[in-house]
Amino acid sequence: MLKPELINELQIIAFSTAATASNRVAACRSLYANGQCQDRVRTTLDMIAQSVKTPDSVRIKAIDLIDKITTDTGNADQQAVDAESVRDTLMEQYTGCQTT
């Protein structure tokens, strides 16, 4: 876990249009890894990936990170639904009552 001061530095780099696209993607990766500014990271990566000024190699890195964020979010959502389904099934089996 990073110190708040370092998180602030990463945010400055990631969300500043003055920083290079490569540095912005790297900062976004660190912010995402530390669970910071998830929505803003995704929006920033989308802008970088769609910019014609961004070098192809950096666009690819941004797109890969967007894919990772989307995949991780989808897995977490599915796990929550699965856990709720299991809980409801067990409650119904053992108490005879439906929870919904």
C-alpha positions as CSV (number, residue, x, y, z in Angstrom):
1,M,0.0,0.0,0.0
2,L,1.4,3.3,-1.0
3,K,1.5,6.4,1.2
4,P,-1.1,9.1,0.4
5,E,1.6,11.5,-0.8
6,L,2.7,8.9,-3.4
7,I,-0.9,8.3,-4.5
8,N,-1.2,12.0,-5.0
9,E,1.9,12.1,-7.2
10,L,0.6,9.2,-9.3
11,Q,-2.7,11.0,-9.7
12,I,-0.9,14.2,-10.9
13,I,1.0,12.2,-13.5
14,A,-2.0,10.0,-14.6
15,F,-4.5,12.8,-15.0
16,S,-2.3,15.5,-16.3
17,T,-2.3,16.0,-20.1
18,A,1.2,17.6,-19.8
19,A,2.7,14.1,-18.9
20,T,3.6,11.7,-21.7
21,A,1.0,9.1,-22.6
22,S,3.5,6.3,-21.6
23,N,3.9,7.8,-18.1
24,R,0.2,8.4,-17.8
25,V,-0.5,4.7,-18.5
26,A,2.1,3.6,-16.1
27,A,0.7,5.8,-13.4
28,C,-2.8,4.6,-14.1
29,R,-1.6,1.0,-13.8
30,S,-0.1,1.8,-10.3
31,L,-3.3,3.6,-9.2
32,Y,-5.4,0.7,-10.4
33,A,-3.2,-1.8,-8.6
34,N,-3.7,0.2,-5.4
35,G,-7.4,0.4,-5.8
36,Q,-7.4,4.2,-6.4
37,C,-9.7,6.3,-8.7
38,Q,-11.0,3.3,-10.6
39,D,-13.5,5.2,-12.8
40,R,-11.2,8.0,-13.5
41,V,-8.4,5.6,-14.4
42,R,-10.6,3.9,-16.9
43,T,-11.8,7.2,-18.4
44,T,-8.2,8.4,-18.7
45,L,-7.1,5.1,-20.4
46,D,-10.0,5.3,-22.8
47,M,-8.9,8.8,-23.8
48,I,-5.3,7.7,-24.2
49,A,-6.3,4.7,-26.3
50,Q,-8.5,6.7,-28.6
51,S,-6.1,9.6,-29.2
52,V,-4.5,9.6,-32.6
53,K,-1.5,11.4,-31.0
54,T,-0.7,8.4,-28.8
55,P,2.0,6.0,-30.1
56,D,0.7,2.6,-31.0
57,S,2.8,0.8,-28.4
58,V,1.3,3.0,-25.6
59,R,-2.2,2.6,-27.0
60,I,-1.8,-1.2,-26.8
61,K,-0.7,-0.9,-23.2
62,A,-3.7,1.3,-22.4
63,I,-6.1,-1.1,-24.1
64,D,-4.6,-4.1,-22.3
65,L,-5.1,-2.3,-19.0
66,I,-8.7,-1.4,-19.9
67,D,-9.3,-5.1,-20.7
68,K,-7.8,-6.1,-17.3
69,I,-10.0,-3.6,-15.4
70,T,-13.1,-4.7,-17.3
71,T,-12.3,-8.4,-16.7
72,D,-11.6,-7.9,-13.0
73,T,-14.8,-5.9,-12.5
74,G,-16.8,-8.5,-14.3
75,N,-15.3,-11.3,-12.2
76,A,-16.1,-9.4,-9.0
77,D,-19.7,-8.8,-10.0
78,Q,-20.2,-12.4,-11.0
79,Q,-18.7,-13.6,-7.7
80,A,-21.1,-11.4,-5.7
81,V,-24.1,-12.8,-7.7
82,D,-22.8,-16.4,-7.2
83,A,-22.3,-15.8,-3.4
84,E,-25.8,-14.4,-3.1
85,S,-27.3,-17.3,-5.0
86,V,-25.6,-19.8,-2.8
87,R,-26.7,-18.0,0.3
88,D,-30.3,-17.9,-0.8
89,T,-30.2,-21.6,-1.7
90,L,-28.8,-22.6,1.6
91,M,-31.3,-20.5,3.5
92,E,-34.1,-22.1,1.6
93,Q,-32.8,-25.6,2.2
94,Y,-32.1,-25.3,5.9
95,T,-34.9,-23.0,7.0
96,G,-37.6,-23.7,4.5
97,C,-37.9,-19.9,3.9
98,Q,-37.1,-18.0,0.7
99,T,-35.0,-14.9,1.3
100,T,-36.3,-13.0,-1.8
